[in-house]
Amino acid sequence: MGEQPTVWGRVFALVHGEVSSDTLEAYRRAGNAVYDLLKQVEDQRLALKVQGVHPWKVEAATQVEFLCAWNAFALQTLGDEFLDADSRASPATVGYVPPVTARQVHTFYSQVEEWLSRARQAQSNPAYQLDVDVPADLPPWAEVEPCPGPHLDAMLAATRALRTHAEGAMAVFEVAGTPQERQNTVQQLRQLLADASTKAEYAQGLWGRDVPQELHEQIERHVKVALEEYYHLGQYLAVPRLLDRPQPRADRPASAIAHERRRPPGPGEPGFDPWCLTDPATHDAWKRDPQACETIALLWQYDPDPQRTLGLQEQIDAAYARGDLADATNRAGQRLGHDYCCPWAAIYVVRRPVTIGGRRLGTLQQFTLDVSAEGALKGEEFKREILVANFQPTTRIDYCNPREGGHDE
């Protein structure tokens, strides 16, 4: 953890395509505050139990604090365990990790500060109201087949840590004096804990040093379900009313509302706005840029199916209008703005799970609409997709002119 690689270790790592973990270690250090916060939360829970306050009577902002602290803890634990597992598996390349591991760890760490900030806000403001939909799901898993052994090792280690704290929270939750009408919820929580623990134990039982590769998929499936269930359980134990309400609706395709509207005008039709994909906060400035005007015109000229492109933007606009999406911001709360490449589309963060363009987007994921004709003259397909990433501020600008093969500034 945080050790410096040897010269040969660096060479070996680079030959095998590994990347530096310096940035991830910085996120790790910054997120260590979640462990102190979790200790405070657990002490506070115990004090409330001693006072005979059952979970439904805990102040709303305190419940939100408990939930956000749990989510931050779970994600920090996953990130830490993935880094530790890689160091155990490849001690010679400490300080470097495979790209798929780096992506997965960054995905975990990128949400820690979001939850930690909300926990602190709820802690300091009795009237605080959460601005995202809960219970939240874990961030998406990196797509890799077969699942690397160190990843399985990390996930199993994380289940042990989450189980320990979930069992402690469950013991405190079962306070004397809980109303009879709430006992059904208590039973549901016990059932969820039992199922998560059973899956975790089964996966652990299958795991071993020389486990056949064909068992990796089965271990992966069980341990991922266990982690998701522990993640949800911690949120339910913090805010038990989440189990009182009807089950949340299935993700609404954002296309539902868009389909009810008449077809938007396309290129060459009256009323068409060629800047409709561009971040609304900046498109007036781009309109004054001759090179941007040329590139945006070429984008639509090379688009083989403008209605598909417009349909995606309509789905985004509908989800934004419903409050399912918001403008993505950085750690200081400042708007991230837009993608660096033409058409300079806005960057969004998901507040409530939603499906856009057939892609499911979960709470706190960031995305933008990635549209490009840059490879058109090379015979490449027109790009039109929802790009999910952890975006960072940049001064880079790319006009992505298909006739020039792209132009960076």
Residue pairs with C-beta under 8 A, 6 or more apart in sequence:
1 25
1 28
1 83
1 84
1 87
2 25
3 87
3 94
3 95
4 94
4 95
5 13
5 93
5 94
5 95
5 96
6 92
8 92
9 92
9 93
9 94
9 95
9 96
10 93
10 95
10 96
12 92
12 93
13 93
13 95
13 96
14 96
16 93
16 98
17 98
17 99
18 93
18 96
18 97
18 98
18 99
19 96
19 97
19 98
19 99
19 102
20 95
20 96
21 83
21 86
21 95
21 96
21 97
21 102
21 105
22 95
23 106
24 79
24 83
24 97
24 102
24 105
24 106
24 109
25 83
27 79
27 105
27 106
27 109
27 110
27 112
28 76
28 79
28 80
28 83
28 109
30 113
31 72
31 76
31 79
31 109
31 112
31 113
31 116
32 76
33 116
34 69
34 72
34 73
34 76
34 112
34 116
35 73
35 76
37 69
37 72
37 73
37 116
37 119
37 120
38 69
38 70
38 73
38 165
40 69
41 65
41 66
41 69
41 70
42 165
42 168
42 169
42 172
44 62
44 66
45 66
45 169
45 172
46 172
48 58
48 172
48 175
49 172
49 175
52 175
52 176
52 177
53 175
54 175
54 177
54 178
54 179
54 182
55 63
55 173
55 175
55 178
55 237
55 240
56 178
56 179
56 182
56 240
56 241
58 66
59 126
60 129
61 122
61 123
61 125
61 126
61 127
61 128
62 122
63 238
63 239
64 118
64 119
64 122
64 128
64 129
64 130
64 238
64 239
65 119
65 122
65 123
66 237
66 238
66 239
67 130
67 134
67 234
67 235
67 238
67 239
68 115
68 116
68 118
68 119
68 122
68 130
69 115
69 116
69 119
69 238
70 165
70 169
70 234
70 235
70 237
70 238
71 111
71 115
71 136
71 231
71 234
71 235
72 112
72 115
72 116
72 119
73 165
73 234
74 138
74 158
74 162
74 227
74 230
74 231
74 234
75 108
75 109
75 111
75 112
75 115
75 138
75 139
76 108
76 109
76 112
77 158
77 161
77 162
78 108
78 138
78 154
78 155
78 158
78 227
79 105
79 108
79 109
79 112
81 154
81 155
81 157
81 158
81 161
82 101
82 104
82 105
82 108
82 150
82 151
82 154
83 97
83 101
83 105
84 154
84 157
85 150
85 151
85 153
85 154
85 157
86 97
86 98
86 101
86 150
86 154
87 94
88 150
88 153
89 149
89 150
89 153
90 150
97 105
98 148
100 142
100 144
100 148
101 142
101 148
101 150
101 151
103 142
104 141
104 142
104 151
106 390
107 139
107 140
107 142
107 390
108 139
110 139
110 390
111 139
111 364
113 331
114 364
118 130
118 131
118 132
121 128
122 128
122 130
131 326
131 351
132 351
132 352
132 363
132 364
133 248
133 351
133 352
133 353
133 363
134 235
134 239
134 242
134 363
135 231
135 232
135 235
135 236
135 242
136 231
136 235
136 362
136 363
136 364
137 228
137 231
137 232
137 353
137 362
137 363
138 227
138 228
138 231
139 362
139 364
139 365
140 362
140 365
140 388
141 224
144 151
146 213
146 216
146 217
147 216
147 217
147 219
147 220
149 216
151 220
152 207
152 216
152 219
152 220
152 223
153 207
155 220
155 223
155 224
155 227
156 200
156 203
156 204
156 207
156 219
156 223
158 227
159 196
159 200
159 203
159 204
159 223
159 226
159 227
159 230
160 200
162 227
162 230
162 231
162 234
163 196
163 197
163 200
163 230
165 234
166 193
166 196
166 230
166 233
166 234
166 237
167 193
169 234
169 237
169 238
170 189
170 190
170 193
170 233
170 237
173 186
173 189
173 237
173 240
174 186
178 186
182 240
185 240
185 243
185 244
188 243
189 233
189 236
189 237
189 240
189 243
192 229
192 232
192 233
192 236
193 233
195 229
196 225
196 226
196 229
196 230
196 233
197 226
199 222
199 223
199 225
199 226
199 229
200 222
200 223
200 226
200 230
202 222
203 218
203 219
203 222
203 223
203 226
206 215
206 218
206 219
206 222
207 219
211 219
235 242
236 242
236 243
251 353
251 354
251 355
251 360
252 354
252 355
253 315
253 354
253 355
253 356
253 358
254 315
254 316
254 318
254 319
254 324
254 354
254 355
254 356
255 311
255 314
255 315
255 318
255 356
256 318
257 318
257 322
258 311
258 314
258 315
258 317
258 318
261 314
263 307
264 272
264 276
264 307
264 310
264 314
265 271
265 272
266 272
266 306
266 307
266 310
267 274
267 300
267 301
267 303
267 306
274 296
274 297
274 299
274 300
275 283
275 286
275 287
275 296
275 343
276 310
276 313
277 309
277 313
277 343
277 345
277 369
277 371
278 286
278 296
278 338
278 343
278 344
278 345
278 346
279 337
279 338
279 344
279 345
279 346
279 347
280 346
281 335
281 337
281 338
281 346
282 337
282 338
282 344
283 344
286 292
286 293
286 296
286 344
287 293
291 399
291 401
291 407
292 342
292 344
292 399
294 401
295 342
295 399
295 400
295 401
296 342
296 343
298 373
298 401
298 402
298 403
299 342
299 343
299 371
299 372
299 373
299 400
299 402
300 306
301 373
302 373
302 376
302 382
302 402
303 309
303 371
303 373
303 382
303 384
304 382
305 382
305 384
308 384
309 371
309 384
312 356
312 357
312 369
312 384
312 386
313 369
315 356
315 357
316 325
316 348
316 356
316 369
319 325
319 354
319 356
320 326
320 348
323 351
323 352
324 350
324 351
324 352
324 353
324 354
325 348
325 349
325 350
325 351
325 354
326 348
326 349
326 351
327 335
327 336
327 346
327 347
327 348
327 349
328 335
328 336
328 347
328 348
328 349
328 366
328 391
329 335
329 336
329 349
330 336
330 393
336 347
336 366
336 391
336 393
337 346
337 347
337 393
338 344
338 345
338 346
338 347
338 368
339 345
339 347
339 368
339 370
339 387
339 391
340 394
340 396
340 397
340 398
341 370
341 372
341 398
341 400
342 372
342 398
342 399
342 400
342 401
343 371
345 368
345 369
345 370
345 371
346 368
347 366
347 367
347 368
347 391
348 366
348 367
348 368
349 364
349 365
349 366
350 361
350 362
350 363
350 364
350 365
350 366
350 367
351 363
352 363
353 360
353 361
353 362
353 363
354 360
354 361
355 361
356 367
356 386
357 385
357 386
359 386
359 388
361 367
361 386
361 388
365 388
366 388
366 389
366 390
366 391
367 386
367 387
367 388
367 389
368 386
368 387
368 389
368 391
369 385
369 386
369 387
370 383
370 384
370 385
370 386
370 387
371 383
371 384
372 382
372 383
372 400
373 382
373 383
373 400
373 402
374 383
374 400
374 401
374 402
374 405
374 406
375 381
375 383
375 402
376 382
376 402
377 402
377 403
396 408
396 409
397 408
397 409
398 406
398 407
398 408
398 409
399 406
399 407
399 409
400 406
400 407
401 407
